[in-house]
């Protein structure tokens, strides 16, 4: 009986000591967790940190926006395309023939209309589209411009992509008339307009009608009178 009582007391004493030892550890851990949680809450509750975070986000957005703008400008610069002016417009030749006569003995290829003052407005570096005089649609890059004393304007240029300097183009515009001399790999052509409308001719057709290849050119000597 005494042995049972002693054993029971020993077990009770051991449990009491264990509980007393365990409880402080638990309380200490709870306190640490509580402190850690309070510290985290305090961190996110700091207005200065939020302001800094907002500034960082704003700066990041501005940097990204600036980068996008720079990339867009770079793309725009790379994609710069040369604007092509279309100053000539084809019109019904048969209808025009009823109103305006063509060059004598030469059948025109096309009826044409030119935009008013379009030649005088051209500048060096401009590119214009020529009428479809052959199988290919040609473009001309303007390389020189001259304003004459009488008020007319002339521009010269070469076919775009063509390295042959013989394929030159000359456009001249006055108050009511315009003239164009066009040389292409497919032949030479002329454009004559009055009051904004006119015709396109083949230079070969003009030469065939007005120049006799069988007739020799004759030079007449000039007589000089000497004073005695």
PyMOL CGO cylinders between C-alpha atoms (Angstrom):
from pymol import cmd
from pymol.cgo import CYLINDER

trace = [
    CYLINDER, 0.00, 0.00, 0.00, 2.80, 2.42, 0.96, 0.3, 1, 1, 1, 1, 1, 1,
    CYLINDER, 2.80, 2.42, 0.96, 4.63, 1.56, -2.28, 0.3, 1, 1, 1, 1, 1, 1,
    CYLINDER, 4.63, 1.56, -2.28, 1.59, 2.49, -4.40, 0.3, 1, 1, 1, 1, 1, 1,
    CYLINDER, 1.59, 2.49, -4.40, 1.23, 5.82, -2.60, 0.3, 1, 1, 1, 1, 1, 1,
    CYLINDER, 1.23, 5.82, -2.60, 4.94, 6.62, -3.16, 0.3, 1, 1, 1, 1, 1, 1,
    CYLINDER, 4.94, 6.62, -3.16, 4.73, 5.75, -6.85, 0.3, 1, 1, 1, 1, 1, 1,
    CYLINDER, 4.73, 5.75, -6.85, 1.64, 7.92, -7.28, 0.3, 1, 1, 1, 1, 1, 1,
    CYLINDER, 1.64, 7.92, -7.28, 3.34, 10.88, -5.55, 0.3, 1, 1, 1, 1, 1, 1,
    CYLINDER, 3.34, 10.88, -5.55, 6.45, 10.47, -7.70, 0.3, 1, 1, 1, 1, 1, 1,
    CYLINDER, 6.45, 10.47, -7.70, 4.42, 10.54, -10.92, 0.3, 1, 1, 1, 1, 1, 1,
    CYLINDER, 4.42, 10.54, -10.92, 2.48, 13.62, -9.79, 0.3, 1, 1, 1, 1, 1, 1,
    CYLINDER, 2.48, 13.62, -9.79, 5.69, 15.43, -8.85, 0.3, 1, 1, 1, 1, 1, 1,
    CYLINDER, 5.69, 15.43, -8.85, 7.28, 14.62, -12.26, 0.3, 1, 1, 1, 1, 1, 1,
    CYLINDER, 7.28, 14.62, -12.26, 4.24, 15.85, -14.16, 0.3, 1, 1, 1, 1, 1, 1,
    CYLINDER, 4.24, 15.85, -14.16, 4.14, 19.07, -12.17, 0.3, 1, 1, 1, 1, 1, 1,
    CYLINDER, 4.14, 19.07, -12.17, 7.81, 19.77, -12.87, 0.3, 1, 1, 1, 1, 1, 1,
    CYLINDER, 7.81, 19.77, -12.87, 7.37, 19.00, -16.62, 0.3, 1, 1, 1, 1, 1, 1,
    CYLINDER, 7.37, 19.00, -16.62, 4.34, 21.26, -16.99, 0.3, 1, 1, 1, 1, 1, 1,
    CYLINDER, 4.34, 21.26, -16.99, 6.13, 24.10, -15.20, 0.3, 1, 1, 1, 1, 1, 1,
    CYLINDER, 6.13, 24.10, -15.20, 9.14, 23.69, -17.46, 0.3, 1, 1, 1, 1, 1, 1,
    CYLINDER, 9.14, 23.69, -17.46, 7.05, 23.51, -20.69, 0.3, 1, 1, 1, 1, 1, 1,
    CYLINDER, 7.05, 23.51, -20.69, 4.77, 26.46, -20.01, 0.3, 1, 1, 1, 1, 1, 1,
    CYLINDER, 4.77, 26.46, -20.01, 7.51, 29.14, -19.99, 0.3, 1, 1, 1, 1, 1, 1,
    CYLINDER, 7.51, 29.14, -19.99, 8.81, 27.85, -23.34, 0.3, 1, 1, 1, 1, 1, 1,
    CYLINDER, 8.81, 27.85, -23.34, 5.34, 28.06, -24.86, 0.3, 1, 1, 1, 1, 1, 1,
    CYLINDER, 5.34, 28.06, -24.86, 4.79, 31.55, -23.48, 0.3, 1, 1, 1, 1, 1, 1,
    CYLINDER, 4.79, 31.55, -23.48, 8.20, 32.65, -24.78, 0.3, 1, 1, 1, 1, 1, 1,
    CYLINDER, 8.20, 32.65, -24.78, 7.45, 31.26, -28.27, 0.3, 1, 1, 1, 1, 1, 1,
    CYLINDER, 7.45, 31.26, -28.27, 4.01, 32.93, -28.27, 0.3, 1, 1, 1, 1, 1, 1,
    CYLINDER, 4.01, 32.93, -28.27, 5.62, 36.20, -27.29, 0.3, 1, 1, 1, 1, 1, 1,
    CYLINDER, 5.62, 36.20, -27.29, 8.16, 35.92, -30.12, 0.3, 1, 1, 1, 1, 1, 1,
    CYLINDER, 8.16, 35.92, -30.12, 5.45, 35.12, -32.65, 0.3, 1, 1, 1, 1, 1, 1,
    CYLINDER, 5.45, 35.12, -32.65, 3.39, 38.05, -31.34, 0.3, 1, 1, 1, 1, 1, 1,
    CYLINDER, 3.39, 38.05, -31.34, 6.38, 40.38, -31.64, 0.3, 1, 1, 1, 1, 1, 1,
    CYLINDER, 6.38, 40.38, -31.64, 7.09, 39.16, -35.18, 0.3, 1, 1, 1, 1, 1, 1,
    CYLINDER, 7.09, 39.16, -35.18, 3.46, 39.70, -36.20, 0.3, 1, 1, 1, 1, 1, 1,
    CYLINDER, 3.46, 39.70, -36.20, 3.42, 43.14, -34.63, 0.3, 1, 1, 1, 1, 1, 1,
    CYLINDER, 3.42, 43.14, -34.63, 6.65, 44.01, -36.49, 0.3, 1, 1, 1, 1, 1, 1,
    CYLINDER, 6.65, 44.01, -36.49, 5.18, 42.89, -39.84, 0.3, 1, 1, 1, 1, 1, 1,
    CYLINDER, 5.18, 42.89, -39.84, 2.00, 44.90, -39.24, 0.3, 1, 1, 1, 1, 1, 1,
    CYLINDER, 2.00, 44.90, -39.24, 4.08, 47.90, -38.27, 0.3, 1, 1, 1, 1, 1, 1,
    CYLINDER, 4.08, 47.90, -38.27, 6.16, 47.58, -41.46, 0.3, 1, 1, 1, 1, 1, 1,
    CYLINDER, 6.16, 47.58, -41.46, 3.14, 47.68, -43.73, 0.3, 1, 1, 1, 1, 1, 1,
    CYLINDER, 3.14, 47.68, -43.73, 1.51, 50.41, -41.63, 0.3, 1, 1, 1, 1, 1, 1,
    CYLINDER, 1.51, 50.41, -41.63, 4.40, 52.87, -42.16, 0.3, 1, 1, 1, 1, 1, 1,
    CYLINDER, 4.40, 52.87, -42.16, 3.16, 55.67, -44.48, 0.3, 1, 1, 1, 1, 1, 1,
    CYLINDER, 3.16, 55.67, -44.48, 6.70, 56.58, -45.52, 0.3, 1, 1, 1, 1, 1, 1,
    CYLINDER, 6.70, 56.58, -45.52, 7.28, 53.09, -46.84, 0.3, 1, 1, 1, 1, 1, 1,
    CYLINDER, 7.28, 53.09, -46.84, 4.02, 53.21, -48.78, 0.3, 1, 1, 1, 1, 1, 1,
    CYLINDER, 4.02, 53.21, -48.78, 4.97, 56.54, -50.31, 0.3, 1, 1, 1, 1, 1, 1,
    CYLINDER, 4.97, 56.54, -50.31, 8.36, 55.17, -51.29, 0.3, 1, 1, 1, 1, 1, 1,
    CYLINDER, 8.36, 55.17, -51.29, 6.69, 52.13, -52.79, 0.3, 1, 1, 1, 1, 1, 1,
    CYLINDER, 6.69, 52.13, -52.79, 4.31, 54.37, -54.78, 0.3, 1, 1, 1, 1, 1, 1,
    CYLINDER, 4.31, 54.37, -54.78, 7.22, 56.45, -56.02, 0.3, 1, 1, 1, 1, 1, 1,
    CYLINDER, 7.22, 56.45, -56.02, 9.09, 53.35, -57.07, 0.3, 1, 1, 1, 1, 1, 1,
    CYLINDER, 9.09, 53.35, -57.07, 6.06, 52.06, -58.96, 0.3, 1, 1, 1, 1, 1, 1,
    CYLINDER, 6.06, 52.06, -58.96, 5.55, 55.47, -60.63, 0.3, 1, 1, 1, 1, 1, 1,
    CYLINDER, 5.55, 55.47, -60.63, 9.21, 55.70, -61.63, 0.3, 1, 1, 1, 1, 1, 1,
    CYLINDER, 9.21, 55.70, -61.63, 9.07, 52.20, -63.02, 0.3, 1, 1, 1, 1, 1, 1,
    CYLINDER, 9.07, 52.20, -63.02, 6.00, 53.10, -65.08, 0.3, 1, 1, 1, 1, 1, 1,
    CYLINDER, 6.00, 53.10, -65.08, 7.65, 56.28, -66.36, 0.3, 1, 1, 1, 1, 1, 1,
    CYLINDER, 7.65, 56.28, -66.36, 10.79, 54.38, -67.32, 0.3, 1, 1, 1, 1, 1, 1,
    CYLINDER, 10.79, 54.38, -67.32, 8.71, 51.79, -69.16, 0.3, 1, 1, 1, 1, 1, 1,
    CYLINDER, 8.71, 51.79, -69.16, 6.69, 54.54, -70.88, 0.3, 1, 1, 1, 1, 1, 1,
    CYLINDER, 6.69, 54.54, -70.88, 9.86, 56.38, -71.91, 0.3, 1, 1, 1, 1, 1, 1,
    CYLINDER, 9.86, 56.38, -71.91, 11.34, 53.17, -73.25, 0.3, 1, 1, 1, 1, 1, 1,
    CYLINDER, 11.34, 53.17, -73.25, 8.20, 52.47, -75.28, 0.3, 1, 1, 1, 1, 1, 1,
    CYLINDER, 8.20, 52.47, -75.28, 8.20, 56.02, -76.69, 0.3, 1, 1, 1, 1, 1, 1,
    CYLINDER, 8.20, 56.02, -76.69, 11.86, 55.69, -77.67, 0.3, 1, 1, 1, 1, 1, 1,
    CYLINDER, 11.86, 55.69, -77.67, 11.18, 52.35, -79.33, 0.3, 1, 1, 1, 1, 1, 1,
    CYLINDER, 11.18, 52.35, -79.33, 8.20, 53.84, -81.19, 0.3, 1, 1, 1, 1, 1, 1,
    CYLINDER, 8.20, 53.84, -81.19, 10.25, 56.80, -82.42, 0.3, 1, 1, 1, 1, 1, 1,
    CYLINDER, 10.25, 56.80, -82.42, 12.97, 54.43, -83.56, 0.3, 1, 1, 1, 1, 1, 1,
    CYLINDER, 12.97, 54.43, -83.56, 10.44, 52.36, -85.48, 0.3, 1, 1, 1, 1, 1, 1,
    CYLINDER, 10.44, 52.36, -85.48, 8.91, 55.49, -87.08, 0.3, 1, 1, 1, 1, 1, 1,
    CYLINDER, 8.91, 55.49, -87.08, 12.35, 56.67, -88.19, 0.3, 1, 1, 1, 1, 1, 1,
    CYLINDER, 12.35, 56.67, -88.19, 13.11, 53.28, -89.69, 0.3, 1, 1, 1, 1, 1, 1,
    CYLINDER, 13.11, 53.28, -89.69, 9.76, 53.09, -91.45, 0.3, 1, 1, 1, 1, 1, 1,
    CYLINDER, 9.76, 53.09, -91.45, 9.99, 56.48, -93.10, 0.3, 1, 1, 1, 1, 1, 1,
    CYLINDER, 9.99, 56.48, -93.10, 8.52, 56.07, -96.58, 0.3, 1, 1, 1, 1, 1, 1,
    CYLINDER, 8.52, 56.07, -96.58, 9.09, 58.44, -99.49, 0.3, 1, 1, 1, 1, 1, 1,
    CYLINDER, 9.09, 58.44, -99.49, 5.79, 60.04, -100.46, 0.3, 1, 1, 1, 1, 1, 1,
    CYLINDER, 5.79, 60.04, -100.46, 5.06, 59.81, -104.19, 0.3, 1, 1, 1, 1, 1, 1,
    CYLINDER, 5.06, 59.81, -104.19, 3.16, 62.71, -105.76, 0.3, 1, 1, 1, 1, 1, 1,
    CYLINDER, 3.16, 62.71, -105.76, 0.73, 61.89, -108.54, 0.3, 1, 1, 1, 1, 1, 1,
    CYLINDER, 0.73, 61.89, -108.54, 0.50, 65.14, -110.52, 0.3, 1, 1, 1, 1, 1, 1,
    CYLINDER, 0.50, 65.14, -110.52, -0.71, 63.55, -113.78, 0.3, 1, 1, 1, 1, 1, 1,
    CYLINDER, -0.71, 63.55, -113.78, -4.10, 61.89, -114.21, 0.3, 1, 1, 1, 1, 1, 1,
    CYLINDER, -4.10, 61.89, -114.21, -5.20, 60.00, -117.30, 0.3, 1, 1, 1, 1, 1, 1,
    CYLINDER, -5.20, 60.00, -117.30, -8.50, 61.11, -118.82, 0.3, 1, 1, 1, 1, 1, 1,
    CYLINDER, -8.50, 61.11, -118.82, -10.62, 59.91, -121.73, 0.3, 1, 1, 1, 1, 1, 1,
    CYLINDER, -10.62, 59.91, -121.73, -8.63, 60.71, -124.88, 0.3, 1, 1, 1, 1, 1, 1,
    CYLINDER, -8.63, 60.71, -124.88, -11.58, 60.43, -127.26, 0.3, 1, 1, 1, 1, 1, 1,
    CYLINDER, -11.58, 60.43, -127.26, -13.67, 62.88, -125.25, 0.3, 1, 1, 1, 1, 1, 1,
    CYLINDER, -13.67, 62.88, -125.25, -10.75, 65.30, -125.04, 0.3, 1, 1, 1, 1, 1, 1,
    CYLINDER, -10.75, 65.30, -125.04, -10.19, 65.16, -128.81, 0.3, 1, 1, 1, 1, 1, 1,
    CYLINDER, -10.19, 65.16, -128.81, -13.69, 66.61, -129.27, 0.3, 1, 1, 1, 1, 1, 1,
    CYLINDER, -13.69, 66.61, -129.27, -12.64, 69.74, -127.38, 0.3, 1, 1, 1, 1, 1, 1,
    CYLINDER, -12.64, 69.74, -127.38, -8.90, 70.20, -127.87, 0.3, 1, 1, 1, 1, 1, 1,
    CYLINDER, -8.90, 70.20, -127.87, -6.95, 69.43, -131.06, 0.3, 1, 1, 1, 1, 1, 1,
    CYLINDER, -6.95, 69.43, -131.06, -3.80, 67.34, -130.85, 0.3, 1, 1, 1, 1, 1, 1,
    CYLINDER, -3.80, 67.34, -130.85, -0.43, 67.87, -132.52, 0.3, 1, 1, 1, 1, 1, 1,
    CYLINDER, -0.43, 67.87, -132.52, -0.82, 67.82, -136.28, 0.3, 1, 1, 1, 1, 1, 1,
    CYLINDER, -0.82, 67.82, -136.28, -0.18, 64.47, -137.98, 0.3, 1, 1, 1, 1, 1, 1,
    CYLINDER, -0.18, 64.47, -137.98, 0.74, 62.79, -134.66, 0.3, 1, 1, 1, 1, 1, 1,
    CYLINDER, 0.74, 62.79, -134.66, -1.72, 60.54, -132.87, 0.3, 1, 1, 1, 1, 1, 1,
    CYLINDER, -1.72, 60.54, -132.87, -1.55, 61.03, -129.09, 0.3, 1, 1, 1, 1, 1, 1,
    CYLINDER, -1.55, 61.03, -129.09, -1.10, 58.02, -126.84, 0.3, 1, 1, 1, 1, 1, 1,
    CYLINDER, -1.10, 58.02, -126.84, -3.09, 59.29, -123.86, 0.3, 1, 1, 1, 1, 1, 1,
    CYLINDER, -3.09, 59.29, -123.86, -5.32, 62.11, -122.76, 0.3, 1, 1, 1, 1, 1, 1,
    CYLINDER, -5.32, 62.11, -122.76, -3.85, 63.69, -119.64, 0.3, 1, 1, 1, 1, 1, 1,
    CYLINDER, -3.85, 63.69, -119.64, -4.72, 66.18, -116.92, 0.3, 1, 1, 1, 1, 1, 1,
    CYLINDER, -4.72, 66.18, -116.92, -2.19, 67.91, -114.67, 0.3, 1, 1, 1, 1, 1, 1,
    CYLINDER, -2.19, 67.91, -114.67, -2.82, 69.33, -111.21, 0.3, 1, 1, 1, 1, 1, 1,
    CYLINDER, -2.82, 69.33, -111.21, -2.63, 73.13, -111.30, 0.3, 1, 1, 1, 1, 1, 1,
    CYLINDER, -2.63, 73.13, -111.30, 0.74, 74.59, -110.19, 0.3, 1, 1, 1, 1, 1, 1,
    CYLINDER, 0.74, 74.59, -110.19, 1.94, 71.08, -109.30, 0.3, 1, 1, 1, 1, 1, 1,
    CYLINDER, 1.94, 71.08, -109.30, 5.32, 71.43, -111.04, 0.3, 1, 1, 1, 1, 1, 1,
    CYLINDER, 5.32, 71.43, -111.04, 6.10, 74.80, -109.44, 0.3, 1, 1, 1, 1, 1, 1,
    CYLINDER, 6.10, 74.80, -109.44, 5.40, 73.29, -106.00, 0.3, 1, 1, 1, 1, 1, 1,
    CYLINDER, 5.40, 73.29, -106.00, 7.91, 70.46, -106.44, 0.3, 1, 1, 1, 1, 1, 1,
    CYLINDER, 7.91, 70.46, -106.44, 11.18, 70.55, -104.49, 0.3, 1, 1, 1, 1, 1, 1,
    CYLINDER, 11.18, 70.55, -104.49, 14.51, 68.76, -104.79, 0.3, 1, 1, 1, 1, 1, 1,
    CYLINDER, 14.51, 68.76, -104.79, 14.13, 65.25, -103.36, 0.3, 1, 1, 1, 1, 1, 1,
    CYLINDER, 14.13, 65.25, -103.36, 10.44, 64.91, -104.22, 0.3, 1, 1, 1, 1, 1, 1,
    CYLINDER, 10.44, 64.91, -104.22, 9.29, 61.85, -106.13, 0.3, 1, 1, 1, 1, 1, 1,
    CYLINDER, 9.29, 61.85, -106.13, 6.51, 61.95, -108.71, 0.3, 1, 1, 1, 1, 1, 1,
    CYLINDER, 6.51, 61.95, -108.71, 4.67, 59.24, -110.58, 0.3, 1, 1, 1, 1, 1, 1,
    CYLINDER, 4.67, 59.24, -110.58, 4.63, 59.40, -114.37, 0.3, 1, 1, 1, 1, 1, 1,
    CYLINDER, 4.63, 59.40, -114.37, 1.68, 58.48, -116.59, 0.3, 1, 1, 1, 1, 1, 1,
    CYLINDER, 1.68, 58.48, -116.59, 1.57, 54.85, -117.72, 0.3, 1, 1, 1, 1, 1, 1,
    CYLINDER, 1.57, 54.85, -117.72, 3.34, 55.50, -121.03, 0.3, 1, 1, 1, 1, 1, 1,
    CYLINDER, 3.34, 55.50, -121.03, 4.71, 51.96, -121.35, 0.3, 1, 1, 1, 1, 1, 1,
    CYLINDER, 4.71, 51.96, -121.35, 4.57, 48.57, -119.71, 0.3, 1, 1, 1, 1, 1, 1,
    CYLINDER, 4.57, 48.57, -119.71, 6.11, 49.91, -116.51, 0.3, 1, 1, 1, 1, 1, 1,
    CYLINDER, 6.11, 49.91, -116.51, 4.91, 52.68, -114.20, 0.3, 1, 1, 1, 1, 1, 1,
    CYLINDER, 4.91, 52.68, -114.20, 7.91, 54.93, -113.71, 0.3, 1, 1, 1, 1, 1, 1,
    CYLINDER, 7.91, 54.93, -113.71, 8.73, 57.30, -110.88, 0.3, 1, 1, 1, 1, 1, 1,
    CYLINDER, 8.73, 57.30, -110.88, 11.04, 60.31, -111.02, 0.3, 1, 1, 1, 1, 1, 1,
    CYLINDER, 11.04, 60.31, -111.02, 13.21, 61.75, -108.26, 0.3, 1, 1, 1, 1, 1, 1,
    CYLINDER, 13.21, 61.75, -108.26, 13.63, 65.52, -108.61, 0.3, 1, 1, 1, 1, 1, 1,
    CYLINDER, 13.63, 65.52, -108.61, 17.28, 66.62, -108.49, 0.3, 1, 1, 1, 1, 1, 1,
    CYLINDER, 17.28, 66.62, -108.49, 17.16, 70.25, -109.68, 0.3, 1, 1, 1, 1, 1, 1,
    CYLINDER, 17.16, 70.25, -109.68, 14.70, 73.14, -109.79, 0.3, 1, 1, 1, 1, 1, 1,
    CYLINDER, 14.70, 73.14, -109.79, 14.91, 76.43, -111.69, 0.3, 1, 1, 1, 1, 1, 1,
    CYLINDER, 14.91, 76.43, -111.69, 12.57, 79.44, -111.66, 0.3, 1, 1, 1, 1, 1, 1,
    CYLINDER, 12.57, 79.44, -111.66, 12.89, 81.44, -114.87, 0.3, 1, 1, 1, 1, 1, 1,
    CYLINDER, 12.89, 81.44, -114.87, 12.63, 85.22, -115.26, 0.3, 1, 1, 1, 1, 1, 1,
    CYLINDER, 12.63, 85.22, -115.26, 9.30, 84.90, -117.07, 0.3, 1, 1, 1, 1, 1, 1,
    CYLINDER, 9.30, 84.90, -117.07, 7.82, 83.16, -114.01, 0.3, 1, 1, 1, 1, 1, 1,
    CYLINDER, 7.82, 83.16, -114.01, 7.83, 79.61, -115.38, 0.3, 1, 1, 1, 1, 1, 1,
    CYLINDER, 7.83, 79.61, -115.38, 9.37, 76.75, -113.42, 0.3, 1, 1, 1, 1, 1, 1,
    CYLINDER, 9.37, 76.75, -113.42, 11.48, 73.82, -114.62, 0.3, 1, 1, 1, 1, 1, 1,
    CYLINDER, 11.48, 73.82, -114.62, 12.52, 70.73, -112.69, 0.3, 1, 1, 1, 1, 1, 1,
    CYLINDER, 12.52, 70.73, -112.69, 14.80, 67.91, -113.76, 0.3, 1, 1, 1, 1, 1, 1,
    CYLINDER, 14.80, 67.91, -113.76, 15.27, 64.42, -112.41, 0.3, 1, 1, 1, 1, 1, 1,
    CYLINDER, 15.27, 64.42, -112.41, 15.97, 60.78, -113.14, 0.3, 1, 1, 1, 1, 1, 1,
    CYLINDER, 15.97, 60.78, -113.14, 13.98, 57.59, -113.02, 0.3, 1, 1, 1, 1, 1, 1,
    CYLINDER, 13.98, 57.59, -113.02, 13.93, 56.03, -109.56, 0.3, 1, 1, 1, 1, 1, 1,
    CYLINDER, 13.93, 56.03, -109.56, 16.12, 52.93, -109.42, 0.3, 1, 1, 1, 1, 1, 1,
    CYLINDER, 16.12, 52.93, -109.42, 17.65, 53.60, -112.84, 0.3, 1, 1, 1, 1, 1, 1,
    CYLINDER, 17.65, 53.60, -112.84, 21.38, 54.31, -112.99, 0.3, 1, 1, 1, 1, 1, 1,
    CYLINDER, 21.38, 54.31, -112.99, 21.35, 55.42, -116.63, 0.3, 1, 1, 1, 1, 1, 1,
    CYLINDER, 21.35, 55.42, -116.63, 21.77, 59.20, -116.72, 0.3, 1, 1, 1, 1, 1, 1,
    CYLINDER, 21.77, 59.20, -116.72, 20.36, 59.24, -120.26, 0.3, 1, 1, 1, 1, 1, 1,
    CYLINDER, 20.36, 59.24, -120.26, 16.91, 58.49, -118.85, 0.3, 1, 1, 1, 1, 1, 1,
    CYLINDER, 16.91, 58.49, -118.85, 16.38, 62.06, -117.70, 0.3, 1, 1, 1, 1, 1, 1,
    CYLINDER, 16.38, 62.06, -117.70, 13.07, 63.84, -117.17, 0.3, 1, 1, 1, 1, 1, 1,
    CYLINDER, 13.07, 63.84, -117.17, 12.41, 67.56, -117.61, 0.3, 1, 1, 1, 1, 1, 1,
    CYLINDER, 12.41, 67.56, -117.61, 9.14, 69.20, -116.54, 0.3, 1, 1, 1, 1, 1, 1,
    CYLINDER, 9.14, 69.20, -116.54, 8.28, 72.84, -117.27, 0.3, 1, 1, 1, 1, 1, 1,
    CYLINDER, 8.28, 72.84, -117.27, 5.21, 74.79, -116.20, 0.3, 1, 1, 1, 1, 1, 1,
    CYLINDER, 5.21, 74.79, -116.20, 4.04, 78.28, -117.17, 0.3, 1, 1, 1, 1, 1, 1,
    CYLINDER, 4.04, 78.28, -117.17, 0.87, 80.21, -116.41, 0.3, 1, 1, 1, 1, 1, 1,
    CYLINDER, 0.87, 80.21, -116.41, -1.40, 78.19, -118.70, 0.3, 1, 1, 1, 1, 1, 1,
    CYLINDER, -1.40, 78.19, -118.70, 0.83, 75.56, -120.31, 0.3, 1, 1, 1, 1, 1, 1,
    CYLINDER, 0.83, 75.56, -120.31, 3.12, 72.72, -119.27, 0.3, 1, 1, 1, 1, 1, 1,
    CYLINDER, 3.12, 72.72, -119.27, 5.61, 70.52, -121.08, 0.3, 1, 1, 1, 1, 1, 1,
    CYLINDER, 5.61, 70.52, -121.08, 7.41, 67.32, -120.13, 0.3, 1, 1, 1, 1, 1, 1,
    CYLINDER, 7.41, 67.32, -120.13, 10.27, 65.48, -121.82, 0.3, 1, 1, 1, 1, 1, 1,
    CYLINDER, 10.27, 65.48, -121.82, 10.49, 61.90, -120.53, 0.3, 1, 1, 1, 1, 1, 1,
    CYLINDER, 10.49, 61.90, -120.53, 13.18, 59.35, -121.40, 0.3, 1, 1, 1, 1, 1, 1,
    CYLINDER, 13.18, 59.35, -121.40, 12.67, 55.73, -120.35, 0.3, 1, 1, 1, 1, 1, 1,
    CYLINDER, 12.67, 55.73, -120.35, 14.11, 52.31, -121.29, 0.3, 1, 1, 1, 1, 1, 1,
    CYLINDER, 14.11, 52.31, -121.29, 10.96, 51.85, -123.38, 0.3, 1, 1, 1, 1, 1, 1,
    CYLINDER, 10.96, 51.85, -123.38, 11.43, 55.05, -125.36, 0.3, 1, 1, 1, 1, 1, 1,
    CYLINDER, 11.43, 55.05, -125.36, 11.05, 58.82, -125.13, 0.3, 1, 1, 1, 1, 1, 1,
    CYLINDER, 11.05, 58.82, -125.13, 7.76, 60.64, -124.60, 0.3, 1, 1, 1, 1, 1, 1,
    CYLINDER, 7.76, 60.64, -124.60, 6.42, 64.20, -124.47, 0.3, 1, 1, 1, 1, 1, 1,
    CYLINDER, 6.42, 64.20, -124.47, 3.52, 65.67, -122.53, 0.3, 1, 1, 1, 1, 1, 1,
    CYLINDER, 3.52, 65.67, -122.53, 1.91, 68.93, -123.64, 0.3, 1, 1, 1, 1, 1, 1,
    CYLINDER, 1.91, 68.93, -123.64, -0.98, 70.58, -121.77, 0.3, 1, 1, 1, 1, 1, 1,
    CYLINDER, -0.98, 70.58, -121.77, -2.99, 73.79, -122.09, 0.3, 1, 1, 1, 1, 1, 1,
    CYLINDER, -2.99, 73.79, -122.09, -5.14, 74.99, -119.19, 0.3, 1, 1, 1, 1, 1, 1,
    CYLINDER, -5.14, 74.99, -119.19, -4.45, 71.78, -117.31, 0.3, 1, 1, 1, 1, 1, 1,
    CYLINDER, -4.45, 71.78, -117.31, -5.31, 69.22, -120.01, 0.3, 1, 1, 1, 1, 1, 1,
    CYLINDER, -5.31, 69.22, -120.01, -3.46, 67.77, -122.99, 0.3, 1, 1, 1, 1, 1, 1,
    CYLINDER, -3.46, 67.77, -122.99, -1.84, 64.72, -124.51, 0.3, 1, 1, 1, 1, 1, 1,
    CYLINDER, -1.84, 64.72, -124.51, 1.04, 62.29, -124.20, 0.3, 1, 1, 1, 1, 1, 1,
    CYLINDER, 1.04, 62.29, -124.20, 3.01, 61.67, -127.40, 0.3, 1, 1, 1, 1, 1, 1,
    CYLINDER, 3.01, 61.67, -127.40, 5.69, 59.23, -128.46, 0.3, 1, 1, 1, 1, 1, 1,
    CYLINDER, 5.69, 59.23, -128.46, 8.83, 61.06, -129.55, 0.3, 1, 1, 1, 1, 1, 1,
    CYLINDER, 8.83, 61.06, -129.55, 9.36, 58.33, -132.13, 0.3, 1, 1, 1, 1, 1, 1,
    CYLINDER, 9.36, 58.33, -132.13, 5.95, 59.11, -133.67, 0.3, 1, 1, 1, 1, 1, 1,
    CYLINDER, 5.95, 59.11, -133.67, 6.82, 62.81, -133.77, 0.3, 1, 1, 1, 1, 1, 1,
    CYLINDER, 6.82, 62.81, -133.77, 10.16, 62.16, -135.45, 0.3, 1, 1, 1, 1, 1, 1,
    CYLINDER, 10.16, 62.16, -135.45, 8.56, 59.83, -137.97, 0.3, 1, 1, 1, 1, 1, 1,
    CYLINDER, 8.56, 59.83, -137.97, 6.15, 62.60, -139.03, 0.3, 1, 1, 1, 1, 1, 1,
    CYLINDER, 6.15, 62.60, -139.03, 8.37, 65.64, -138.90, 0.3, 1, 1, 1, 1, 1, 1,
    CYLINDER, 8.37, 65.64, -138.90, 11.83, 64.31, -139.64, 0.3, 1, 1, 1, 1, 1, 1,
    CYLINDER, 11.83, 64.31, -139.64, 12.72, 62.68, -142.94, 0.3, 1, 1, 1, 1, 1, 1,
    CYLINDER, 12.72, 62.68, -142.94, 15.59, 60.27, -142.26, 0.3, 1, 1, 1, 1, 1, 1,
    CYLINDER, 15.59, 60.27, -142.26, 16.36, 60.02, -145.98, 0.3, 1, 1, 1, 1, 1, 1,
    CYLINDER, 16.36, 60.02, -145.98, 16.87, 63.74, -146.34, 0.3, 1, 1, 1, 1, 1, 1,
    CYLINDER, 16.87, 63.74, -146.34, 20.37, 64.99, -145.67, 0.3, 1, 1, 1, 1, 1, 1,
    CYLINDER, 20.37, 64.99, -145.67, 20.87, 68.02, -143.51, 0.3, 1, 1, 1, 1, 1, 1,
    CYLINDER, 20.87, 68.02, -143.51, 22.17, 70.97, -145.53, 0.3, 1, 1, 1, 1, 1, 1,
    CYLINDER, 22.17, 70.97, -145.53, 24.20, 73.71, -143.95, 0.3, 1, 1, 1, 1, 1, 1,
    CYLINDER, 24.20, 73.71, -143.95, 24.11, 77.07, -145.71, 0.3, 1, 1, 1, 1, 1, 1,
    CYLINDER, 24.11, 77.07, -145.71, 27.24, 79.17, -145.31, 0.3, 1, 1, 1, 1, 1, 1,
    CYLINDER, 27.24, 79.17, -145.31, 26.73, 82.58, -143.80, 0.3, 1, 1, 1, 1, 1, 1,
    CYLINDER, 26.73, 82.58, -143.80, 28.00, 85.49, -145.85, 0.3, 1, 1, 1, 1, 1, 1,
    CYLINDER, 28.00, 85.49, -145.85, 29.86, 88.11, -143.90, 0.3, 1, 1, 1, 1, 1, 1,
    CYLINDER, 29.86, 88.11, -143.90, 29.96, 91.61, -145.28, 0.3, 1, 1, 1, 1, 1, 1,
    CYLINDER, 29.96, 91.61, -145.28, 33.25, 93.39, -144.79, 0.3, 1, 1, 1, 1, 1, 1,
    CYLINDER, 33.25, 93.39, -144.79, 33.30, 97.09, -144.37, 0.3, 1, 1, 1, 1, 1, 1,
    CYLINDER, 33.30, 97.09, -144.37, 35.68, 98.78, -146.77, 0.3, 1, 1, 1, 1, 1, 1,
]
cmd.load_cgo(trace, "trace")
